[in-house]
């Protein structure tokens, strides 16, 4: 029981500065300094466990590039691809390295986050998800995985529909 109380108190203590940094949009300090101190003092798992509610509520808008790689790799190692996708959807696209985020999303086949980023802003990137989905569909067909091929074909068509709806809304 004392260990649980210590963990609850630690989480509460960690939440306060993370909440403050998120409120004032000081993500460089949060990830370059505070994250490193917390990891040095306790553990990486503690930092990311406390950070997750802020990610889920869209409060983390930016992560510096070096820490972004570490964060994405941490969640990949833990099998928490949902967190990566959630981050991608809530990032301020003017601040992040879009190509780095897109590469992670492509490598992990995170289609919703990829579609979101590619339909925002840069008109040259909008075909990336379609090409990826269609390529995955073709690979699955070659491997005789018809159900998976169908799923990727549907995603490709869904993405085309999304782009057309966006285009109609802009006119």
N, C-alpha and C positions, 0 to 999 in steps of 0.2 A: 503493500500500500504506500509506503513512503516514496518508493520509486515512481509510482504513478503520480503522486502529488508533486514530486520534483519535475516530472515531465510536463504536467499541466502548467506549473509556474514558469518553466522554461519557455513553453509555447507562448504564454501570455507576455513574457518579457520580450521574446523575439518579435511578436506581432506588433508591438507598439512602434518600434523604429521602422519596420517595413511599411506599416500603415502610414506613418508620417512621410516617409520618402515617396510613397505612391501618391499621396495627396498633393505634394508639392512638385511632382514630376521630376524628382531627382533620382533618376534611374542609374546614372553613372555612379554616383556615390553608393547607391544601394547594392549594385553588383560588383563594382571594383573594390570597394573598401569594406562595406558592412558584410557582404557575403563572405569575403576572404577571412574576416575576423571571426565570424560565426563558425565557419568551417574549421578554422584553426583552433577555436576554443572547444567546440563540441563535435559536430559531424555534419557532413554534407546532407545526409538524410534528414536531419533536424531542420536545416535551412529550407530545403525544398518542401518538406511536409507543411511547414508554416506558410510558405509562399503560395501553395496550391489554391487556397480560397481566393487570394488576390488575382490569380490567373483566371479562375473560373468566373469571377465577377468582372473581368475585363479591365482590371486596374493596372496591369503591367503593359505599358505602351511601347517600351523600348528596352533592349538589353544590348550593351556594348558588344561588339563583334566577337572578341575573345571569349567573353563570358557566355555569349549566345551559343557558341560551339560547345562549350562545356555543359551548358544547361540542356541543350538538345541531346547531346551524347549521354548525359545522365538519365534523361527520361527514356531514351532508346534502350539503354542497358536495363532499365527497370521495366520495360515493356509498356510504358505509359505514353503511347502515341497520341492518345486523346488530349493530353496536356500540350503537346507540341502543336497539334492542330488548333487548339483553343488559343494559344499564344499567337499563332499566325493570323487568326481571324481578328484579334483585338489589337495587334501592333499598329502603331502610327506609321503608315507606309512611307511617309516623308522622312522618317528618322532611321529606318532600318536598312540593312543591306538586303534588298529584295532578292537579288540573285542567290545569295547564300541561303536565305529562308526557302526560296523555291527549290533549290537543289536538295535540301533536306526533305522537303515535302515530296518531291519526285522520287527520291531514293526510298522513302518509307511508304509510298503509294497513298499519301494522305490527300485524297481528291477534293474534299470540301475546302480545306484551307488553300490548296493550290488554285482551285477555281475562283475563290474569293479574291486572292491576291492578283491573279491574272486578269480579272475583270475590272480592277480598280486602276485608273490612271493610264499607264503606258499601253498604248494601243498595239504595240508590236508583240506584246506577251500574250494576247488573248487566245492565240491558237495553241499555246503550249499544252494546256490540259487536254484539248481534243486530240492532239497528236499522241500524247502519252496514253490516254484511254484507248485509242484505236490500236496503238502498238501493243498494248497489253492484251487486247482482244485477239489480235492476230497471233500473238505468242501462245495464248491459251488454246486457240483453234489448232495450231500446229501440234501442240501437246495433247490434243484430243480431250481437253477439258471444256466441253461444250457449255456447261452451266456457268463456269467462270468467264468464258468468252462472251456469253450472252450478257452477263452482268456488266462487263466493261463496255460492251456495245451500247447498252442502255445508258450507262454513265456518259458516254460520248454524245449520245443524242440528247440527254438531259442538259449537258453543257451547251450544246448548240441552241437549245430552247432558251436557256438562261441568257445567252448572249443576244439572241433575237429579242427577247423581252426587254433587256436593258437598252438595246438600240431603239426599240419602239418608244420606250419611256423618254429617251433623250430628244426625240423629234417633236 
